[in-house]
C-alpha cells in the first residue's frame, strides 16, 4: 500500500497507522520511533549492512580492505543474511527457533564488537557513521528475533517502491496532492496484484469492468469480491 504525505514529520506515520497494531519494519527514520507501544518498530539489517558497504568502498586498496573495520562489520551482517537464506521456506516457528540458536549468538558478538571499536573511530568518518548507525538502531535491529514472521530486512518492500523511483520523471505531471494520491492508489493496486501473482493489466481491467457504475463506498461485499484472492482465472497469469 502506498500513501502520499507532504513531509516526514513524526505525526504522519502516527496518523496513517492509527488503529494498527503489530510489527512495522522501517529504515532508521526517527519519525517512526514515536509511535504507540502497540506498534513494534523493527529495524532493517539491509540498511545497516549498506552503511558498512559504503565505508568499505572508501578504501580503494583491496589489500587494505582485508581486516578493516568496514569489512568486519559487513561480514557480521553477511553471516546473519546467510542464516536467513539457509532457512529457505521454513515455517515461522522453525525460523524463530533457528534464529534463537544461530542468529542470536552472532548478534551478541556483533554488538560487543561494535561497542569495543566505537571509541577508536571518528564519528563523522564513513566507518564511524556505520558503527554509530548500528548502535543507535540496535534495539530495533535485533527485534526480528521476536517472531519468525518478521523479515531480516525490508528489501522486499523496497523492491516494490522501485517502480516509483524508476518512473519519477514520468510523474512530473502529478503536481497536485490529488494527483499524488491517485498515483499512490494506482501503484497500491498494481503492486498488490503482483504480490498475488496476478497480471496487473488484466486485474485492473477486471476491476474497471466490474465496478463501473457501482457504489462501493458502503458495500463491503462488493469490495471483497474485487480483492485479489477473488480475481477470475484470466487475471492469474503474469507475462
N, C-alpha and C positions, 0 to 999 in steps of 0.2 A: 504494500500500500504506500502510495506517495502522497505527500501533502505539501502545500506551499505555506511558508511562513516568512514574514518580512525581515526577520533578523534571527540571531542565535542566542537571544537572552533566555534566562532560565525559565521564565514564565511560559514560553512557547511549548516545550515538551510537557510541562505540567498541565496546560490546558488541553493539548491534543490527547494526552494519555489519561485524562480524568476518567475514573471508573475502572481503569485497568489494574490488574494485579498479576504478578508473575515475574519472570526473568526478562531483562532488557539488556541486550548486548549493544555496546556503543564504543566509539573511539574515546579518547581521553577528554573530550569537550566538557568543561566544567558545568555547562548548563544542565547536564543530566544528573549531577551529583546532589541536587537539592530536591529530588522527587520524594514523594511519600514512601514510608517504610514498606508498604505492601508491594512496591516495585523494587525488585532486587537488581541493581545495576551490575552487569558483568563486563569486564574489560576484554579487549581483543588482543590476542597474542600476535596476530599478524602485524598490527601497528607497533607493538613492542619490538618484534624482530626487525621490522623495517628501519627502526632507529639505529640498530647495531649494524645493519647492512649499509646504511648511509655513512656511518662512521668508518666502516671498513673500506669503502670506496675512496675515502680521502687519502688512504695510504696507497700511494701509486706503486711502490716497490713491493712486488709479490712476496719477496723473501721477508720483508719487514712485517707483512700481514700475519705470518706464522707466529702463533703465540701471543698476538696482540690482544688487548682487552676487547676490542671490537669483535674479533673472531671468536674469542671465548664466549662472549655474550650471545653471539649469533648461533653458536653451536649448542648452547643450552636450549635455545628456542627450537633449533632443528631437532633436537632429541625429543622434545615434547610433541612436535608435529609428527615425528616418526612413530611414536607410540599411538597416535590417533590413526595413522594410516594402517598400522598393523591390526587394528581392531576391526577394520572393514565395516561390514553390515551387522555387527553385533547388536543385541538388544540394549536398551538404555540401562537396565540393571547390570548387565555384563560390562558395559562401558564404565559405569560407576565403580565397579569392583576393581577393574584393571587399572583405572586411573589412580585409585587409592593405593594399590600395590606398587605401580610402576612410575606414575607421573608425580605423585606427591614427594617421593624422595628426591627426584630431580628438581622440583620446585623449591624444596627446602634448601638444597645445596646451592641452587641459583641465587636464592635470596641472601644466603650467608655470604656468597661471593660478592654480590652487589654491595652489601654493607661494608665488606672489607676493603674494596677498591675505591669506593666513592671518595674518601678523604684525600686520595692522592691524585685526583684528576681535576682539571679546570672545569668549572661548572658550565662555562659558555663554549667549550670545545664540543665537537660532534660527539665524541665518546662520553663526555660529561653530560650532555643533554640526553643521550641514550640511557645512561645509568640512572639519572635523576627521573626520567620519564618512567622507567620500570619501577623504581622505588615509590614514586608518588602514586602510581596506579596499582600498586601491588595488591591491595585489599580487593580491588575489582578484578584484577587479572586471575587471582587464584580461585575465584568463585566458580569457575567452570567445573571444579571438582565437586560442587554441591549436588549435581544432578546429571545423570547420563544423557539427558535430552539436550543439554547445553552444548553448543559447538565450542571449539577452542578459539575460533576467530569468526569475524563477520565477513569473511571473504565471499561467501555465497551471496550475502546481501549486497556487497559492493559490486559484484558482477551484475546484479540486477539494476544497479544505479548507472552502470556504464553506458547504456543507451542514451541516457540524458546527457552525459558528458560528451559522447561522440556527436550527438545531434545538436549540441548547444547553439552553434552558429545558425542552424536551421530554425531556431525558435525566436529569432530576433523580432519576428512579427508579433510575438506574445508580449506586448508592452504593458498590459494591464494586469491587475490582480486576478480578474475573472479569467483572462487568458491563461495565466499561470496555473490556476486551479483546474481549469478544463484540461490542460495538458497533463497535470498530475493524475486526474481521474482516468484519462485515456491510457496512460502508462500503467496505472494500477490494474486495469482490466487486461491489457496485453501481457504484462509480466506474470499475472496470476494464471492466465491461460497457459503460458509456457511452463509454469511450475506444475500444472496439472496435465502436462503432455497433450495440450490442445493446440491446434493450428489457430493462431491469433486472428488471422483474416476470416477464417470460417466461423470462429466463435463470435467475433464482432458482427458478422453478417447475420448469424442466428439471433443475436440479441436485438439487432435493429428490426429484423423481420417480425420477431415475436412480440416485442414491446411497443411497437409503433401504435400510437393512439391509446395506450393503456395508462391508467393512473396507478403507478407503482408505489407512490409515497406511503399509503396506508394499507397496502395489500402485501403482507409478508409472504403469503403462499405463492403469489406470482413472482415475487423477487426470488424466493427459494427455487422456483422452477427454472430460473435463469442462471443459477450458480453453476460453476464448472462441473461439479460432480453429476449434474443432471443434463449436461450437454449431449446432444444426439451424436450418434456414431460418426457422422460425416465430419464432425469437429475434431475427432480424436486421432488425427494423423498430422505429423509435423514434417514439412519438407526437409 
